[in-house]
């Protein structure tokens, strides 16, 4: 496996994701919305 794979965190829902950090960072979720993946910078 590649070491660059993003960590997956099991969540009850998207809102249950742990804090991502400061700024415009947000969790990228799976299709079912029940997992939190790597934090990504969100441009709105």
Secondary structure, DSSP 4 states (H G I P E B T S, - for coil): --TTPPP-EE-SSGGGSPP--SSSEEEEE-TTS-EEEEEEE---
